Amino acid sequence: MTSLLIRHDGRERGLGPGDFPVPLGGPGSAVPVAAAAGPLAWLGLESGEVFVQPSPGANVRCNGARLSASHWLRDGDVLRLSSTSVEVRMRGDALELGVTLDGEANPTEPPVVLVPPPRGGVPADDHDDVVLSPIPYVPRPIGRAAPPPRRSLKWLVPVAAALVLAAGAVLLLSRLALVEIVVEPAPDSVALRGPWPVATLGPRVLAITGGYTLVAEKAGYRRLEQAVVVERGAVLRHALQPLPGRLAVETPGLAGAEVSVDGAARGTTPFAAFEVDAGERELAVRAPGYQDHRQRVAVAGRGALQSIVVTLAPLPTPPPGPPPPPRPGIVVVSSDPAG
């Protein structure tokens, strides 16, 4: 900075480095402050940088914040001294101060206590012995004033997290469904497996709507794994299928008899027991020279072994046919006496 330009009430006054320190307020001050008996603050110069330092006990504000120590001035800063506003502007290498007297003190600020200078002290217009100390950090080039401090928004993080959790809970509750599971015969174990955990409430299950896999098991029955859709008020009905039974067919005293179940050949006797699906089945046994044997068999299933003994009846002997015709012969005719 090479010069300080003060504008007030349509007049301009220029100051140079040799005029520092510059009082703000008080008799003879280049920057008038209404109702100030003495300087409320001082402008100091350090390495081309201008700073403001409040007088002890004075209410000096910069950008709305009360100053308790020296402060480097930046382009756009606004100082408030009692009812006087000082706007800081950077014009090239010159620092411009625009002084405005509001006419009455700001009612939001505490009143300024006017204290006359002590007797025998430093005259108000003699500033050579006034000592101003700049703030301790390294001066920075004068530029646009830093924006006023913003309020911390850290409190928004937990509030936002709480709102997200609340919205998730509402959405979760809106998708809950209570369904009934009916499996016959009653299984030893039943479970509903899917992307979300479920809660079992007796024969009912509380789950989030969507696709799941119903798994049921019972001794002697095939394991049930069925894709199901969970919806509100749904009843999931399914039946367990028994495991196949085992049949052992014997034909005492006869080997090579053909055995078939429901028309499908299963082997020739003698052979080991074989699996047959549970339910009513038709068993057929046949052998050359014997009458065919057919019977209905109730296969219990669930791995149970059932033995069936079949005795084939031989075919009856055919009746005898007619006697064979007589064999041809020679007839000799003779007479006595001849003739």
C-alpha positions in Angstrom: 0.0 0.0 0.0 1.3 3.4 -1.0 -1.5 5.7 0.3 -4.6 5.8 2.4 -7.6 7.7 1.0 -10.4 8.7 3.4 -13.8 9.7 2.0 -16.4 11.4 4.2 -19.3 13.7 3.5 -18.2 14.3 -0.1 -14.6 15.2 0.9 -11.4 13.3 0.4 -8.3 13.2 2.5 -5.1 11.4 1.6 -2.6 10.0 4.1 0.8 8.4 3.5 3.0 5.9 5.4 4.4 8.7 7.6 0.9 9.5 9.0 0.6 6.1 10.7 -0.6 5.2 13.3 -4.0 6.8 12.3 -6.6 7.2 15.1 -10.2 6.3 14.4 -12.3 8.8 16.4 -11.4 11.5 18.8 -10.4 15.1 18.4 -8.6 15.9 15.1 -9.0 12.3 13.8 -9.0 12.0 10.0 -11.8 9.4 10.5 -14.5 11.1 12.6 -16.6 9.0 15.0 -19.7 10.5 16.5 -19.6 11.0 20.3 -16.1 9.6 20.7 -14.0 11.5 23.3 -10.9 9.6 22.2 -9.7 7.1 19.6 -11.8 3.9 19.6 -9.3 2.2 17.4 -6.0 2.8 15.5 -4.9 1.9 12.1 -1.3 0.5 11.9 1.0 -0.2 9.0 3.3 -3.2 8.9 5.3 -4.2 5.8 2.8 -2.4 3.5 -0.2 -4.1 5.3 -2.8 -2.1 7.2 -4.4 -3.5 10.3 -6.9 -2.1 12.8 -6.4 -2.5 16.6 -9.2 -1.6 19.0 -8.5 0.6 22.0 -8.9 -1.2 25.3 -12.5 -1.7 26.2 -13.8 -0.1 22.9 -16.6 -1.8 21.1 -15.2 -2.1 17.6 -16.8 -4.6 15.2 -15.5 -6.0 11.8 -18.1 -7.6 9.6 -20.4 -7.9 12.6 -17.9 -9.6 14.9 -16.4 -7.7 17.8 -12.7 -7.3 17.7 -10.6 -8.3 20.7 -7.2 -8.0 19.0 -5.6 -6.5 15.9 -7.0 -7.5 12.5 -5.7 -7.2 9.0 -7.9 -5.2 6.8 -9.2 -6.7 3.5 -11.2 -5.4 0.6 -14.8 -5.4 1.5 -14.4 -5.3 5.3 -16.9 -3.1 7.2 -15.8 -1.6 10.5 -18.4 -0.4 13.0 -17.4 2.2 15.6 -20.3 3.4 17.7 -22.7 4.9 15.1 -20.0 5.2 12.4 -19.5 2.7 9.6 -16.1 2.5 7.8 -16.1 0.5 4.5 -12.7 -0.7 3.3 -12.0 -0.8 -0.5 -8.8 -1.6 -2.3 -8.1 0.8 -5.3 -4.9 -0.3 -6.9 -2.1 0.4 -4.5 -4.3 2.7 -2.4 -6.6 1.7 0.5 -9.9 3.7 0.5 -12.0 4.2 3.6 -15.6 5.3 3.1 -16.9 6.9 6.4 -20.6 7.1 7.0 -22.2 8.7 10.2 -25.5 7.0 10.8 -26.7 9.8 13.1 -27.6 7.5 16.0 -26.0 4.6 17.7 -26.9 1.1 16.6 -29.5 0.0 19.1 -28.3 -3.6 19.0 -24.8 -2.7 20.2 -23.9 -1.9 23.8 -23.5 1.8 24.5 -20.0 3.3 24.3 -18.6 4.7 27.5 -16.9 8.0 26.8 -13.7 8.4 28.9 -11.7 11.6 28.5 -8.0 11.3 28.0 -5.9 11.3 31.2 -4.3 14.6 32.2 -0.7 15.0 31.4 -1.0 12.1 28.9 -0.3 12.0 25.3 -2.2 14.8 23.4 -5.0 13.6 21.2 -3.3 15.0 18.1 0.2 13.7 19.0 0.5 10.1 17.9 4.2 9.7 17.7 4.4 7.8 21.1 1.4 5.5 20.4 2.6 1.9 20.2 0.5 -0.4 18.0 1.4 -4.1 17.7 0.3 -6.0 14.6 -1.2 -9.5 14.8 1.6 -12.1 15.2 1.1 -14.0 11.9 2.9 -13.2 8.6 1.2 -10.4 6.6 -0.6 -11.4 3.4 -1.2 -9.3 0.3 -4.3 -7.1 0.6 -7.1 -8.7 -1.5 -10.8 -9.3 -1.3 -12.0 -9.8 2.2 -12.5 -13.3 3.4 -16.2 -14.1 3.7 -17.7 -14.0 7.2 -17.5 -17.2 9.1 -20.2 -19.6 8.3 -22.2 -21.4 10.9 -21.2 -25.0 11.4 -23.5 -27.5 9.7 -22.1 -30.5 11.4 -25.4 -30.9 13.3 -27.1 -31.6 10.0 -25.3 -34.9 9.6 -26.9 -36.7 12.6 -30.3 -35.1 11.8 -30.1 -36.3 8.2 -29.1 -39.7 9.3 -32.0 -39.9 11.7 -34.4 -38.8 9.0 -33.0 -41.5 6.7 -33.4 -44.1 9.3 -37.0 -43.0 10.1 -37.9 -43.1 6.4 -36.4 -46.6 6.1 -38.3 -47.8 9.1 -41.6 -46.4 7.6 -40.9 -48.1 4.3 -40.0 -51.4 6.0 -43.2 -51.4 8.0 -45.3 -50.7 4.9 -43.9 -53.8 3.3 -44.4 -56.3 6.2 -46.8 -59.1 5.6 -48.2 -61.9 7.8 -48.6 -65.2 5.9 -49.8 -68.6 6.9 -47.9 -71.8 5.9 -49.8 -75.1 5.6 -47.8 -78.2 4.7 -49.4 -81.7 4.8 -48.6 -84.0 6.4 -47.1 -81.8 9.2 -43.4 -81.5 8.5 -40.6 -82.1 11.0 -39.1 -78.7 10.0 -40.3 -75.8 7.9 -38.5 -72.6 6.9 -38.9 -69.5 4.6 -35.6 -68.5 3.1 -35.0 -65.3 1.2 -33.1 -62.0 1.1 -34.7 -60.7 4.4 -34.9 -62.3 7.8 -38.3 -63.5 8.9 -40.1 -63.9 12.3 -42.0 -67.1 13.0 -45.2 -66.7 15.0 -46.6 -70.2 15.4 -48.1 -71.3 12.0 -47.7 -67.8 10.6 -44.6 -66.0 9.4 -43.9 -62.2 9.5 -41.8 -61.2 6.5 -41.2 -58.5 4.0 -43.1 -58.9 0.8 -41.3 -60.5 -2.1 -39.9 -63.8 -3.4 -38.7 -66.6 -1.0 -38.1 -70.3 -1.0 -40.2 -72.6 1.2 -38.3 -75.5 2.6 -40.0 -78.4 4.5 -38.6 -81.8 5.6 -40.2 -84.9 7.1 -38.8 -88.4 7.6 -39.9 -90.8 4.8 -40.9 -87.9 2.5 -39.1 -86.0 -0.2 -37.5 -82.7 0.7 -39.8 -79.8 -0.4 -38.1 -76.7 -1.9 -40.7 -74.5 -3.6 -40.4 -70.9 -4.8 -43.2 -68.8 -3.3 -44.3 -65.1 -3.3 -45.0 -63.5 0.1 -48.0 -61.1 0.0 -50.3 -59.8 2.7 -52.9 -62.3 3.8 -51.4 -65.1 1.6 -51.8 -68.8 2.6 -49.0 -71.0 1.3 -50.4 -74.6 0.9 -48.2 -77.5 -0.2 -48.0 -81.3 0.2 -45.0 -83.5 0.9 -44.4 -86.4 -1.5 -43.5 -89.7 0.2 -40.3 -91.4 -0.7 -40.5 -94.5 -3.0 -41.2 -98.0 -1.5 -39.2 -101.2 -2.2 -40.7 -104.3 -3.7 -39.2 -107.8 -3.6 -41.0 -110.3 -6.0 -40.3 -114.0 -5.6 -41.5 -117.0 -7.8 -40.6 -120.1 -5.8 -39.4 -123.0 -7.9 -39.5 -120.9 -11.1 -36.6 -118.9 -12.6 -36.8 -116.5 -15.5 -40.3 -115.1 -14.8 -40.7 -111.5 -16.2 -41.9 -108.9 -13.6 -43.4 -105.5 -14.6 -45.1 -102.7 -12.7 -47.7 -100.5 -14.4 -46.6 -102.0 -17.7 -42.8 -101.2 -17.3 -40.5 -104.2 -17.1 -38.5 -104.3 -13.9 -36.5 -107.6 -14.3 -36.7 -111.4 -14.3 -36.7 -113.6 -11.2 -34.8 -114.1 -9.1 -33.5 -110.4 -8.7 -33.0 -107.8 -5.9 -35.7 -105.6 -4.5 -36.4 -102.4 -6.6 -37.9 -99.0 -5.9 -41.6 -98.2 -6.7 -43.4 -94.9 -6.2 -45.9 -95.0 -3.4 -49.6 -95.6 -4.3 -51.7 -98.2 -6.1 -49.7 -100.1 -8.6 -50.4 -103.1 -11.0 -47.9 -105.9 -10.7 -47.7 -108.5 -13.6 -45.6 -111.7 -13.6 -45.4 -114.0 -16.7 -43.4 -117.0 -17.8 -43.6 -119.4 -20.8 -45.9 -122.4 -20.0 -47.5 -120.6 -17.2 -50.6 -118.5 -16.8 -50.0 -114.7 -16.5 -50.4 -113.3 -13.0 -51.7 -109.8 -12.3 -52.5 -108.1 -9.0 -53.0 -104.6 -7.5 -50.4 -103.6 -4.9 -50.6 -100.7 -2.5 -47.1 -99.5 -2.2 -46.6 -97.8 1.2 -43.5 -95.8 0.1 -41.3 -93.9 2.5 -38.5 -96.5 2.0 -40.6 -99.5 3.3 -39.8 -103.0 1.9 -42.7 -105.1 0.8 -42.2 -108.8 -0.3 -44.6 -110.5 -2.7 -44.5 -114.2 -3.4 -46.1 -115.2 -6.7 -46.9 -118.8 -7.6 -47.6 -119.2 -11.3 -50.1 -121.8 -12.4 -48.9 -124.0 -15.4 -51.0 -123.9 -18.5 -53.5 -126.9 -18.7 -52.7 -130.0 -20.9 -54.6 -129.9 -24.2 -57.3 -132.7 -24.7 -56.4 -135.7 -26.9 -57.3 -135.4 -30.6 -59.2 -137.8 -32.9 -57.6 -141.3 -33.7 -55.5 -141.5 -36.9 -57.2 -142.8 -40.0 -56.7 -146.6 -40.9 -53.8 -147.4 -43.0 -54.6 -148.5 -46.7 -54.4 -152.3 -47.4 -54.7 -154.9 -50.3 -57.9 -157.0 -50.7 -57.4 -160.5 -52.2 -60.6 -162.1 -53.5 -60.5 -165.9 -54.3 -63.1 -168.5 -55.1 -63.2 -172.2 -55.0 -63.8 -173.5 -57.5 -62.2 -170.8 -59.4 -64.2 -168.8 -61.7 
